[in-house]
Amino acid sequence: LYCNYCGIPMCDFYGHSYEGDIQCQKWWCRAYDPEAIAVVECFLLENITSDMTEYEKVRAIYEYIAQNVCYDMENYRNDTVPPESYTPRGALLCGTAVCNGYAETFDLLCLFAGIESKYVIGKGMGALHAWNQVKIDGNWYNIDLTWDDTDDERILEYKYFLLSDDLFYRSHKATSEKYERYTSLKLPVLVK
């Protein structure tokens, strides 16, 4: 089964293919979700300016997500995580996400801010997990917003913010990059 928008095979976080009439959940296919894109555009217009450095943009995106999204712990513990919590829609409109919702949201905001990033899947402390890599000033760094967002009074720890592979891969192991940035994708870069 392939998405009508992007032609990419549709599968869930675990790699299982969807069956039936299910919409693509990929962040580059947000044409069907104008509400989430409206939140992205509002964030960018209020928080990202053309004179910001790449680092400043990445940090603003990181902090915005941490301040506005909580980990969907109750549903995670009960094995009842709704599909939205795996997506930018859940993070941006419902305020809840699990790791790949955080990572896809970070990737989406970076895309619209003109920052090169990747969504990565693998293992974190032995469990299935998702995080990002981001390119700043020509260098790639690892970011795990899920693990830095404590949800304790919105305290952001920065323990997994812009780490080198040597430090990051002590606790994480990538099994694959789920998405590569598509160079043919033409989205507006929105800045003040």
Buried (B, 14 or more C-beta within 10 A) or exposed (E): EEBEBBEBEBEEBEEEEBEEEEBBBBBBBBEBBEEBBEBBBEBBEEBBEEEBEBBBBBBBBBBBBBEBBBBBEEBBEEEEBEEBBBBBBBBBBBEBBBBBBBBBBBBBBBBBBBBBBBBBBBEBEEEEBBBBBBBBEEEBBBBBBBBBBEEEEEEBEEEBBBBEEEEBEEBBEBEEEBBEBEEEEEEEEBBE
